[in-house]
Structures are given as C-alpha cells and as structure tokens.
Amino acid sequence: MSPMLMRLYHGLPAPVRPIAATLRGFYLGWWRYGSAMERVAREAQERERWTGEQWRHYRAERLGYVLHRAATQVPYYRDHWQARRRRGDRAAWDVLANWPILEKDVLRERPEQFVADDCDRRRMFFQQTSGTTGKPIRLWRSRRALQGLYGVAAARTRSWLGVSERERWARLGGQVVVPIEQRRPPFWVWNAARQQLYLSTYHLAPDLLPYYLDALREYRIVCLQAYPSSLHVLAQAALQLGARDLPVRAVITSAEPLLPHQRQTIMAAFHCPVQETYGMGESVAAASSCGDGRLHQWPEVGIVEVVDGAAAVPRGVAGDLVCTGLLDADMPLIRYRVGDRGTMPPQDSPCACGRTLPEFGEIQGRSNDMLLTPDGRQVFWLNPVFYGVPVREAQIIQEAIGRIRVRYAPADAFTPRWDREIAGRLRARLGDVEVILEPVARVPRSANGKLQAVRCELGPEERARALNGRGGTSSPTLTGGSTQ
C-alpha cells in the first residue's frame, strides 16, 4: 500500500479500519482473483504430474511468445536488438542464451522501458519492491499476469496443505496496521473480503505475544502465513504458554529461508505441516515445498539458470540465479539476475510426493537480520521504509538498542525532505529511536560482495536486555544527511 493510503488509513478511527481493510481487500481481489485465477489454479494442478517432454513443449512455446513480444514491443529490449542488428549481429532472439543478463540497476533506473508498447501503465497494477537488496524497484502488472500468478500460487501452496481458499487465514506481515506506540490489542485488522486477519509484526513484544495467540483463536484461523523469523517468535511463545488449542491447520513461510530449528519449533507449537515458499516481487521464479520437504519450482512462472558471472555452472554447484519470467509478457524480464544464489540438484530423482515439478537444490542469500526495539519487539520487514524514496541503494544498521544508522546512495531527485521521511518511517516501525542518516556514493558490501540491506550489530548482552523489554529508550533525533 502506498504511503499516502497508509496515512489515510491511520487517520481513521479504530472501528473504521476493518472497513477500510475490507474495501482494500475487494480492490486487490478484483486484480488478483476471479474466474481466470480459478481456471489457472485447476490447470496448474493438472500439470503437476506431467512428463518432462510435456513440460519442455509447454515452456518452449510460452518462452517463444515472451521473447518475440519483448524483442518487438518492449522499448528496452527492442532498442537492444536494433542496436545489435546495426552492428551486423544476426543472432536469433528466439534463443534464450543469446539474450544478455539483466541487472537490477538497469531495471531500477528505467522500469518504464520494460512495459510493452500496447500497455497503459495507468491501467496496470503498480507495485514496488526492494527485496533484500535495499534497492527499490517499480513494477507494473496487468490483471492477466496477476491472476496467473495467484492461480499458480493457490494450486501450489494451500491446495497442497488441504486448505481451501475460502477458509479463514492470517498474515503476520510488515504493514503498520496500528500505531507503533499502541500497547493494547488489537494489533491486527480483519479483511472480510478475503477472510484474512492481518497481524502486525511490529508488536511482537514478549508481553504482547499472548494477545496474538488469542486472536488466532478468536478469529478461528486455519492457515497462517508469515516470515519464518516472526513466526518463530510466535511459536516460542505458544510453547512457553502451553497453548494447545490453536485452530491453525497449516503454516506457510515466505521472504526468508526457513531454518531447521525454526521449522521444528513451529511444528511443535502448531502441530501442523509447515510449507516453505520461495519467490520475489518481480515474479520471475517461484517454488514451494511438498510434504516430503523438497522445494519444487513452479515451471509456469519462469525459467531458472544458475550462473557464475555469465557462464552456466554444473548442477550441484552454487551460483547466481538468473530467471526469465514466463507469466508476464506485458512487463517481461529476460535473464534477470534476482540477487539470490542457489543450486540445482546434482541429478533429477523422483519425489515421494509424486509430483514431477523440477526442484531447487538450495536457495542461498536473503540474509537480513532481525532488529530489536527497546520494548522487546523483533522487527524483520523494513522494505517499505524506502518505497518511493529516490535512492539508488540503502542499508539499515542497528548500532545500539535505540540507535539506527541509515547508509544510502541518493539519486538525483533526493532532497532534504526525504531524510525526514526515512526517519519518520523508521520510527513508525521501531519506536522512539535515534536515526543517523549517512549519504554515501555506494553502500559497502560484505565479504561475499553482497549488500545486506538490514544488519543488527547488537552484542549478546544488548540482545538479551531488548528481548526482556529492558532495552531503554532514547530521544528522537535526526542527524546527518542534510541540515535540518
């Protein structure tokens, strides 16, 4: 949701917010769901036991259409191929290997150039994502592409867990649904349009966690979707409180790797299957785990290559994931380096679940830290802090319980007002903290060359104090960046 809509939402009286959430739910439902989405879901289920030959034919036909449309009707790619032709390059554009690898910086700087000529961006669904790279990216989606994605997602997530799309579910997510200073429930909002309870991750303080468990009971939540780190916190509370009457029958994780100890704790707390999913806002690849624990790709969404630089690596060897989206031919991304690393299994082998969908070996990356607040809350999702902000890249560092440093590389449109906006958005999520803004030409990388967008530098003692709600507070301060 845009910052303007969020400000309007927070200006509403508390009893009216569920109405606003429901209206928003109807709006999103129009874009994402409907008869087309249901048809896509049924067809996706039918394909789950296709032969390899059937999949090769299906994907080759779709890829050919996407590549031709991109080369002839998408400005960025059309200009690329016209320039190659002027140089005498006669390489065929219907061969994927002949296309260059697309880097995030190119997409971030010129997103409009990736929308097909016959599409009107004003009639498309706008979304912004920064993933875990600290680099905001603008995207436009057609209704057809969105319903295709959500149809496949319905077939490969809840359906595998025996949960209907019409059953009550909850999302433990990163929207600020109630003021951060609020200390009494609700810390959630009900969206009647989608039978969804949206729970804020920004109130996961030790003394507030029992209220979250009560909400799961009160709203009779059947399926719970969340970031693994946030869900692990809730699961630990359920075990410590001996909560055995929770109605949850299925758990789905996303946005970060599900670690073995997290899976064990979540399963022990909710007594139900836990499904891990993989994807990104650009929607060029996706995967979900089956009951056997294998991470199956969604072949309809995209083609995945594993490369070192630009060269393909053998199966079983880790490399950068380069993906070509197949669902969206209106804003196609060809051979897009998504920013994650991973492997393919050394060899294909039948899965006990009976599905013939290809698998990932492992997904590496997505290594953002959890930040801690003075009152014991644990905060993971900070991507919206940079939505719409003109920065090339950014990094959030927690140097102390009450002190946050933001390193950012400003774009041309950056003005001092954006300093105040960044600080305000951080305080809306973390509370009364000092925010130090540090403009840089380029955010420093880690030893492996990656930009870790969120980093916690607290020592063990500070972490323990914060988790016990004894972190202390500091006066709100804005320093650095520009003169206030």
C-alpha atoms as one frame of an Amber mdcrd trajectory, in Angstrom:
protein
   0.000   0.000   0.000   1.282   3.497  -0.849   2.472   5.823   1.958  -0.409
   8.203   1.190  -3.021   5.454   1.607  -1.337   4.303   4.809  -1.527   7.839
   6.221  -5.233   7.994   5.356  -5.762   4.592   6.968  -4.030   5.594  10.203
  -6.138   8.758  10.334  -9.319   6.665  10.614 -10.947   5.806  13.956 -10.014
   2.282  15.062 -13.531   0.816  14.486 -13.474   2.038  10.856 -10.127   0.452
   9.940 -11.577  -3.033   9.300 -13.971  -1.432   6.801 -11.034   0.222   5.035
  -9.114  -3.067   5.066 -12.113  -4.875   3.597 -12.518  -2.283   0.823  -8.823
  -2.658   0.065  -9.380  -6.424   0.058 -12.125  -6.103  -2.557  -9.838  -3.938
  -4.694  -6.933  -6.392  -4.507  -9.321  -9.278  -5.040 -10.519  -7.756  -8.322
  -6.936  -7.616  -9.566  -5.738 -10.969  -8.248  -8.690 -13.331  -8.124 -11.747
 -14.337 -10.107 -12.772 -16.931 -12.660  -9.495 -16.604 -14.590  -7.472 -17.246
 -11.439  -9.581 -20.310 -10.580  -9.089 -21.720 -14.076  -5.327 -21.171 -13.853
  -5.263 -22.963 -10.490  -7.111 -26.012 -11.867  -4.816 -26.208 -14.892  -1.711
 -25.840 -12.707  -2.819 -28.788 -10.575  -3.326 -30.910 -13.688   0.230 -30.170
 -14.843   1.885 -31.311 -11.607   2.361 -34.852 -12.929   3.307 -34.023 -16.486
   6.221 -35.777 -18.148   9.454 -33.930 -18.799   8.615 -33.800 -22.504   5.250
 -32.177 -21.816   6.933 -29.520 -19.685   9.620 -28.837 -22.314   6.994 -28.330
 -25.018   4.828 -26.109 -22.781   7.676 -23.872 -21.685   9.281 -23.645 -25.129
   6.017 -22.413 -26.635   5.488 -19.834 -23.886   9.114 -18.703 -23.961   8.975
 -18.170 -27.715   5.968 -15.874 -27.315   7.541 -13.878 -24.473  10.874 -13.428
 -26.297   9.223 -12.323 -29.547   6.966  -9.844 -27.749   9.891  -8.464 -25.751
  12.129  -8.040 -28.811   9.451  -6.307 -30.882   7.183  -4.427 -28.461   9.161
  -3.679 -25.299  11.259  -0.499 -25.706  14.324  -1.572 -23.733  14.685  -4.910
 -25.495  13.669  -3.594 -28.917  16.391  -0.921 -28.719  18.888  -3.586 -27.646
  18.168  -5.836 -30.624  18.040  -2.960 -33.100  21.478  -1.835 -31.898  22.820
  -5.359 -32.374  21.386  -5.545 -35.886  23.053  -2.249 -36.814  26.360  -3.767
 -35.737  25.773  -6.711 -38.052  24.818  -9.131 -35.263  22.344 -11.643 -36.665
  21.888 -13.765 -33.532  18.365 -15.162 -33.221  16.287 -13.610 -30.479  14.241
 -16.764 -30.041  17.263 -18.432 -28.388  17.375 -17.530 -24.698  21.173 -17.871
 -24.475  21.520 -15.023 -26.999  19.987 -12.529 -24.582  22.141 -10.514 -22.174
  21.772 -10.863 -18.417  19.605  -8.079 -16.989  20.948  -6.493 -13.807  18.746
  -4.946 -11.112  20.290  -1.488 -11.515  19.156  -1.287 -15.149  15.587  -2.238
 -14.235  15.577   0.128 -11.266  16.757   3.105 -13.314  14.461   2.597 -16.341
  11.453   0.499 -15.308   9.069   2.214 -17.752  11.185   0.930 -20.648  10.221
  -2.650 -19.791   6.454  -2.164 -20.285   5.123  -3.245 -23.704   4.002  -0.541
 -26.137   0.375  -1.676 -26.180   0.028  -1.427 -22.372  -1.086   1.679 -20.490
   0.685   1.866 -17.121  -2.227   3.886 -15.729  -4.433   0.825 -16.210  -1.957
  -1.590 -14.658  -1.378  -2.602 -11.047   1.594  -0.705  -9.634   3.805  -2.279
  -7.027   7.175  -1.506  -5.560   9.666  -3.935  -4.157  13.156  -3.737  -2.752
  13.517  -7.373  -1.744  16.556  -7.734   0.472  18.888  -5.628  -1.663  17.997
  -2.174  -0.370  17.304  -1.064  -3.960  13.676  -0.053  -4.608  12.239  -1.284
  -7.925   8.976  -0.154  -9.558   6.834  -2.679 -11.396   3.561  -2.655 -13.332
   1.393  -5.751 -13.659  -1.576  -6.497 -15.894  -4.621  -8.153 -14.346  -3.987
 -11.181 -16.545  -0.457 -11.585 -15.178  -1.549 -11.155 -11.556  -4.361 -13.679
 -11.827  -1.964 -16.100 -13.483   0.488 -15.774 -10.603  -2.133 -16.070  -7.867
  -3.746 -19.015  -9.639  -0.497 -20.973  -9.667   0.165 -19.915  -6.074  -3.231
 -21.227  -4.972  -2.502 -24.580  -6.620   0.971 -24.936  -5.090   0.503 -23.631
  -1.535  -2.792 -24.036   0.332  -4.014 -26.754  -2.013  -1.019 -28.940  -1.111
  -1.854 -28.416   2.564  -5.531 -29.316   2.221  -6.741 -25.782   2.940  -9.441
 -24.075   0.882  -9.065 -20.515  -0.437 -12.353 -19.752   1.332 -11.172 -20.725
   4.806 -10.046 -18.139   7.337  -6.370 -17.291   7.233  -3.949 -14.852   8.786
  -0.941 -12.973   7.506   1.725 -11.984  10.032   3.233  -9.242   7.920   5.057
  -5.948   7.680   2.269  -3.396   7.270   1.900  -0.999  10.198  -1.776  -1.704
  10.861  -1.945   0.086  14.235   0.223   2.866  15.732   3.564   1.565  16.910
   3.101   3.097  20.388  -0.143   1.187  20.947   0.217  -1.241  23.865  -3.247
  -2.774  23.977  -4.852  -5.018  21.353  -5.915  -5.216  18.641  -2.583  -5.326
  16.815  -4.353  -6.568  13.718  -7.134  -5.746  11.294  -9.811  -8.003   9.766
 -10.275  -8.024   5.986 -13.720  -9.572   5.448 -13.328  -9.531   1.661 -10.599
 -12.182   1.802 -11.420 -13.769   5.197  -7.997 -12.543   6.283  -6.663 -11.428
   9.651  -3.648  -9.180   9.081  -1.397  -9.176  12.145   1.354  -6.597  12.567
   4.883  -7.907  13.053   5.781  -4.633  14.749   4.164  -5.523  18.084   5.845
  -8.858  18.772   6.963  -7.829  22.265   7.162 -10.538  24.959   4.229  -9.138
  26.948   2.046  -8.739  23.843   2.534 -12.173  22.273  -0.341 -13.821  24.233
  -2.762 -11.417  22.542  -1.672 -12.729  19.122  -2.436 -16.292  20.177  -5.816
 -15.159  21.478  -6.544 -13.550  18.098  -5.838 -16.811  16.272  -8.428 -18.489
  18.488 -10.991 -15.688  18.327 -10.907 -15.466  14.526 -10.659 -19.272  14.108
  -7.618 -19.014  11.852  -6.986 -22.165   9.808  -3.934 -21.134   7.753  -1.130
 -18.857   8.972   1.333 -17.186   6.588   4.385 -15.324   7.880   8.100 -14.651
   7.717   9.916 -17.547   9.414  11.702 -15.262  11.892   8.474 -13.614  13.075
   6.602 -16.910  13.139   9.389 -18.497  15.175   8.920 -15.808  17.836   5.178
 -16.534  17.988   5.758 -20.283  18.079   8.171 -19.970  21.006   5.541 -18.008
  22.921   2.914 -20.671  22.196   5.195 -23.371  23.594   6.150 -21.340  26.668
   2.492 -20.604  27.423   1.416 -24.180  26.794  -1.115 -23.131  24.133  -2.573
 -26.393  22.810  -5.946 -25.226  21.492  -4.822 -23.172  18.484  -7.009 -23.810
  15.413  -4.189 -23.495  12.837  -4.009 -26.484  10.448  -1.327 -25.208   8.067
   1.609 -22.789   8.110   3.243 -21.180   5.061   6.517 -19.240   5.271   7.984
 -16.756   2.807  10.510 -13.927   2.258  13.465 -15.613   4.014  14.878 -19.128
   4.390  13.142 -21.456   6.827  15.898 -22.766   9.088  15.697 -26.307  10.527
  15.369 -25.165  14.154  12.609 -22.724  13.155  10.676 -25.473  11.373  10.945
 -27.752  14.400   9.705 -25.062  16.801   6.822 -24.023  14.527   5.686 -27.620
  14.020   5.881 -28.298  17.760   3.798 -25.197  18.533   1.061 -25.543  15.907
   1.022 -29.324  15.370   0.596 -28.944  11.616   2.610 -29.072   8.379   4.926
 -26.149   7.578   5.436 -25.232   3.942   8.375 -23.115   2.784   7.947 -20.938
  -0.304  10.363 -19.012  -2.498   9.654 -16.061  -4.745  10.282 -12.379  -5.342
   8.294  -9.278  -6.229   9.483  -9.413  -9.826   7.691 -12.794 -10.188  10.246
 -14.464 -12.449  10.623 -17.631 -10.343   8.773 -19.327  -7.513   8.798 -22.568
  -5.553   7.134 -24.329  -2.636   7.978 -27.347  -0.529   5.952 -30.541  -0.644
   5.192 -32.895   2.228   8.473 -34.692   1.548  10.359 -31.450   2.221  11.613
 -30.878  -1.323  11.428 -27.360  -2.800   9.599 -27.701  -6.127   9.799 -24.973
  -8.752   6.677 -23.538 -10.363   7.696 -24.020 -14.019   4.887 -21.814 -15.357
   6.345 -18.783 -13.559   9.827 -18.753 -15.044  12.960 -20.448 -16.317  15.857
 -20.544 -13.837  19.548 -20.589 -14.779  22.445 -20.868 -12.336  25.495 -18.889
 -13.448  28.905 -17.687 -12.323  29.129 -14.221 -13.837  27.572 -15.017 -17.202
  28.691 -18.647 -17.544  26.453 -21.563 -16.604  27.648 -23.725 -13.707  27.210
 -27.512 -13.333  24.296 -28.919 -11.377  25.051 -29.112  -7.686  27.353 -26.062
  -7.831  26.162 -22.757  -6.338  25.811 -19.674  -8.478  23.688 -16.607  -9.107
  20.059 -17.246 -10.027  19.183 -15.732 -13.417  15.487 -16.024 -14.233  13.233
 -15.399 -17.216   9.607 -14.711 -16.398   7.000 -16.626 -18.386   3.762 -15.386
 -16.817   4.055 -11.691 -17.588   4.535 -10.750 -21.239   3.393  -7.155 -20.583
   6.435  -6.280 -18.458   8.762  -9.157 -19.333  12.084  -9.619 -17.563  14.530
 -11.731 -19.561  17.529 -13.414 -17.895  17.124 -11.251 -14.813  19.695 -11.643
 -12.027  17.408 -11.760  -8.995  20.097 -11.235  -6.331  19.909 -14.703  -4.750
  22.258 -17.627  -5.103  21.313 -21.262  -5.270  21.886 -24.681  -6.756  20.065
 -27.248  -8.799  20.086 -30.861  -7.528  23.059 -32.881  -8.853  20.536 -35.022
 -10.708  16.790 -35.378 -11.127  15.152 -38.020  -8.990  11.501 -38.913  -8.371
   9.900 -37.252  -5.369   7.858 -39.263  -2.909   5.028 -36.735  -3.290   4.528
 -37.984  -6.854   4.842 -34.561  -8.491   7.157 -34.151 -11.469   7.838 -30.449
 -10.907  11.586 -29.620 -11.094  13.352 -28.840  -7.833  15.811 -26.424  -6.343
  18.801 -27.863  -4.551  19.027 -24.954  -2.129  18.469 -21.221  -2.043  21.191
 -19.055  -0.542  21.065 -15.379   0.388  18.272 -13.303   1.898  20.440 -12.760
   4.941  18.810  -9.702   6.516  18.938  -9.512  10.299  16.100  -9.083  12.769
  16.174  -5.737  14.597  15.223  -5.361  18.272  13.379  -2.487  19.883  13.700
  -1.135  23.448  10.399  -2.774  24.465  11.434  -6.232  23.249   9.777  -6.311
  19.830  11.567  -8.105  16.987  11.239  -6.464  13.581  12.169  -8.037  10.263
  10.270  -6.361   7.421  11.647  -2.857   6.763  11.464  -2.751   2.959   8.629
  -0.148   2.930  10.951   2.408   4.521  12.411   3.038   1.054   9.285   2.667
  -1.083   9.095   5.702  -3.381  12.294   7.209  -1.950  14.800   8.324  -4.634
  17.824   6.301  -3.519  19.986   4.025  -5.620  20.612   1.663  -2.709  20.404
   1.718   1.071  21.288  -0.150   4.236  19.794  -0.039   7.745  22.169  -0.827
  10.623  21.191  -1.175  14.278  24.230   0.056  16.206  22.534   0.117  19.626
  19.081  -0.587  21.055  18.000   2.994  20.472  20.262   3.959  17.570  19.792
   3.209  13.860  22.208   4.220  11.099  20.965   4.501   7.507  23.535   4.454
   4.738  22.055   5.469   1.418  23.221   6.437  -2.056  20.908   9.309  -3.086
  19.505   9.547  -6.593  19.192  12.875  -8.433  15.693  13.590  -7.105  16.730
  13.226  -3.450  16.097  16.353  -1.327  16.362  17.013   2.434  12.666  16.228
   2.923  13.434  12.581   2.157  15.772  12.486   5.176  12.811  13.319   7.387
  10.600  10.818   5.549  13.078   7.947   6.050  13.498   8.772   9.740   9.737
   9.045  10.234   9.065   5.695   8.576  11.709   4.011  10.723  10.247   5.439
  13.931   6.769   4.369  12.848   8.097   0.800  12.900  10.814   0.790  15.573
   9.563   3.392  18.028  11.456   6.236  19.689  14.942   5.707  18.226  17.798
   7.925  17.118  18.204   7.868  13.341  21.596   8.718  11.850  21.498   9.344
   8.108  24.742   8.809   6.218  24.790   9.576   2.468  27.404   7.531   0.579
  28.413   7.042  -3.029  27.997   3.280  -2.663  26.874   1.189   0.294  29.735
  -1.058   1.477  29.400  -4.746   0.631  30.073  -7.750   2.813  32.993 -10.113
   2.270  30.984 -12.094  -0.305  30.218  -8.947  -2.289  26.559  -8.777  -1.236
  24.645  -5.772   0.069  22.992  -6.756   3.336  20.078  -4.326   3.478  19.327
  -4.762   7.209  22.045  -5.525   9.756  21.947  -5.843  13.540  25.225  -5.130
  15.391  23.939  -5.603  18.939  26.050  -7.686  21.278  24.690 -10.642  23.278
  24.015  -8.563  26.399  22.122  -5.870  24.486  20.076  -8.518  22.701  19.163
 -10.135  25.998  18.108  -6.806  27.521  15.964  -5.979  24.490  14.279  -9.377
  24.428  13.388  -8.914  28.087  11.883  -5.495  27.329  14.634  -3.669  29.226
  16.424  -2.017  26.339  15.839   1.576  27.383  14.836   4.430  25.108  16.445
   7.423  23.502  15.115  10.789  22.444  14.094  11.023  18.789  16.937  12.607
  16.872  17.747  13.081  13.199  21.391  13.619  12.357  23.464  13.572   9.220
  22.249  13.621   5.647  21.255  17.271   5.436  20.880  20.318   7.623  17.526
  20.350   9.418
